């Protein structure tokens, strides 16, 4: 069973920065992609950023140019550097892992709150 542990959420003022980290543990036969999604109560979960095993990255439109995703394949971990944060970035951020034959695993979520 794969387990994802997130850290780094918190409260920050608008324009500030935060860094989220996620580390996976357990038996992972084939890592396809790893990244972050976020969700606001009452809304669907949306893509923030994902990095594939080959290193290609995909960002959600609202965060392009402000957020940067990076991975450490040896540690099976992924970080999300969030700069120039805005109040609309407030959400619960979930670590995501796609492995084996398109199996999706999720972390428990970490709250990010940006005050205006």
N, C-alpha and C positions, 0 to 999 in steps of 0.2 A: 504494500500500500504506500502510495506517495503522500508525503506530508509537506506542506508549504508553510514557512514561517516568515511573516512580514514584520518590518520594523521601520520606524522613521516618521510616522505620521505625527500630526500635532496642529497647533494653532500658530498662524503667522499673519503678519499684516500684508495688505495688498502691496505688491511690488517685491515682496521678499522671496526667499528660496527655501526649499526643503529637499531632502534626499530620502527616497524610499529604497529599502533593500528587501530582497526576498531570497531565501535559500531553500532548496528542495532536499528532501531526504527520502530514503526508501529505494526500492529497486526500480530503476528506470532503464528499460531495454533500448529505447530509441527516443532521444529528445528531438522533437521536431521544431518547437518554438516555445518561447517563454516571454512573458510580458505582463502588462497591466491593463486592467479595465477599471472603470469607476461607475458608481451608481448613486443617484440622488433619490431619496424616498419618493415613490410614486412615478418614477421614470424608469425606462429600460437601462440595462447595463450597457455602457458604451466603451468602445475601444479608446485607450489612451496611447499605448505604444506596445509593439511586439517586435521581437528580434528572432529571426530564424536560426536554425543550427548553422547555416552557412554565413550568418552575419548580416543578412539583409534586414532592414528595419522598415516598419510601417507605423505611421503616426496618425492619430485622429486629427481632423482639420483644426479643432479648437486649440490644440497644443503645439502645432507645428511652429518651429522657430523658438519655442520657449522651453520645451522639455527635451531631454536627451536620455535615451535608454542605452545601457551597456550590459554586457554579460561576461561571466567568468565560467567557461565551460567546464573547467576542472572542478570547480566547486559547485557546479549546477546552481548558480545564483544569477540574479539580475538586479540591477540598480536603475532607479529612475531619478535623474536630476531635474528638479522642477524650478525654473527661474521665472522671474516677473509674474508671480502668482496673482491671480485675480479672484475676486469673490465668487465668480461663477465656476471656479475650479473646486469649490467646496463640495466634497462628496466622500463616500467610502471607497477607498481604492483597494482592489482585489488583485492579488498576484495570480497569474494564469500560467499553466503548463500544458502543452500539447505533446503527448508522447505515445510511443508504441503505434498502434493503428488508430490514430486520431482520437485517443483517449484524452479527455480534458479534466484537469484537476485545478482546484481553486483553493486559495488561502482563505483565512477567516475574515479578512478585511481590516484595513486600518483607516481611521478617520483623518481627513485633512480638512481643516477649517481655515479659510482666508477671510480676515476681517477687513472692512473698508475703511 
